Amino acid sequence: MKNLLRLLLVLTLSAGMALAMIPRVAEIPVPEADLNIGGIGNLVAGYDIDGDGNKEIYLVNDNWNDGASELIPRIYKLEYVPGSGEYEVVWSANAQDFAPAIIQNTWPALAVADLDKDGKMELIWAIVNFTNTENANPYRVWVYEHAGGDNFGIQNPLTEKWEPNSVWTIVDEDNKNIRPISMKVFDIDNDGTDELLLASRASGMRIIIGSVTDIPDDGDGSETWTLEFSELDLDSYDGDNKWDVAVMNGNAYFFDEVVISKVSHDGTNYVYSSMSPLPGGITFDCVQSVDVDGDGTEEMLGGEYYYGDATRTIWLMQEDGDTLKKTALFDLSVEQYLNGGRILGGAHGDIDIDENMDFIFGSRYSGPPNAMMFRVEYLGSGDIANPENWELTIADTSDTSFAPGTSGMWNVISIGNMDAGPELEVVYTSSVPDAGVSFPIVMLDPGDFTGVRGLLTPREFELGAAYPNPFNPTTVIPFTLNESARVTLSVFDVVGRNVATLFTAERMEAGTHNVLFDGSHLSSGVYFYQLKVDNTLRVGKMVLNK
């Protein structure tokens, strides 16, 4: 079963990458699409907090163009409704219903946790706020606690709107430019209470570690928020604005283009140190920490976004005494990958249940094709600091019917089990709209599609073996369609370059079709033919011997 799933998930090429092989099973429209026209700020997926057996997606909107509608922070709970074939909004809140003057900036953080350990999960929303004359010190952290059923927060009896159980301004001063972008929930001081670790991309405060005594059920304000540490506690700070935070082996790492800042706790005090940054500059909310090889020690994986040299590399980072050992796993800056673009966003999980962790990274300005989603996996044996023991594949590319010729900013990524199958699904979208329209939420599923398959039913068709194979210089590629469909047949070389598009048909009739491929213009070697039928892919391998 595992080998079958692995073949479904990825066809590995000799150069260490592969074509897009995780089937796309859903394209979920953005809620209130006429209002949320600035992209999606963040999402988390795969929970069943209300215990009804239907998996949930929690998301917040984004502000990209400072349009009036985009500036209003909104949060939603989407749930799959069996039999409907759709995800529906079952709960939502508008931050301005609680704080009318609050307006947002780009890339808010979102997490699910139980901060006060009362058995009720909370949505923790770090709204990236503007300060203004009406709201000089806005609430920057909002917590909605599960209220039962589909609902979170406290329902105002007069307006019937849902309001937060707790909010936090982080500081007492007015007009501080604080813009959280990346958040982790972790008990860094080991006192039994989780802290919020926030990386902020503004000079008012860049490193934020805070905690709360309680999340009151009735929102009576009885809780106490404490700012436990920031870079303002230091005599001097040698970094810049932070764009990412990760926790590895109990230590927090905050990333910018000048330094990687390490913050730990010695049992009494917070301890700060810094080390050299990644050569390609910042990481953009993509660094992930996990024990890759199961030896009891965690590692970090991350990729470079901007502000440095021209490299755009996936890095393995390991603690080595007081320093970080950095190993370059894959250079994505080359033409067939990012082609001058950037790595951003990330999530991890054992998607194909092969006991090896999969890491998904998003992109901006990538391609061709654009908007690649990259998958990196340790192969399960050998030194993890040896790149040969890792695999790079393209999980998906959004250069499709809903995003033709656009780039997007595909940093909003979550991994969770969205259906009854054992495999995990990848849920992702863009935080940047196109022409005032937010892209849909995309779901990828390597498994049996037992729950969400009906959202985008994969086409049933057969891709036959090319014959002759090996060939010189021509071969026939056969395939059979069970029903009429939109079809594209392409040929790629071993580094993923499209060397031929044999045809693209908006509508091809059902039946068996044979397509002649002439490879006389190509050099000898291995090639892959890809048949795309609507939203489903099949790939075959052929060898040209001249």
Secondary structure, 3 states (H helix, E strand, C coil): CHHHHHHHHCCECCCCCECCCCCEEEEECCCCCCCCCCCEEEEEEEECCCCCCCCEEEEEECCCCCCCCCCCCEEEEEEEECCCCEEEEEEEEEHHHCCCCCCECCCCEEEEECCCCCCCCEEEEECCECCECCECCCCCEEEEEEEECCEECEECCCCCCEECCEEECCCCCCCCCCCEEEEEEECCCCCCCCEEEEEECCCCCCEEEEEECCCCCCCCCCCCEEEEEEHHHCCCCCCCCCCEEEEECCEEEEECCCCEEEEEECCCCEEEEEECCCCCCECCCCCEEECCCCCCCCEEEEECCECCCCCCEEEEEEEECCEEEEEEEEECCCCCCCCCCEEEEEEEECCCCCCCCEEEEEEECCCCCCCEEEEEEECCCCCCCCHHHEEEEEEEECCCCCCCCCCCECCEEEEECCCCCCCCEEEEECCCCECCECCCEEEECCCCCCCCHHHHCCCCEEECCCECCCECCEEEEEEEECCCEEEEEEEECCCCCEEEEEEEEEEECCEEEEEEEECCCCCCEEEEEEEEECCEEEEEEEEECC
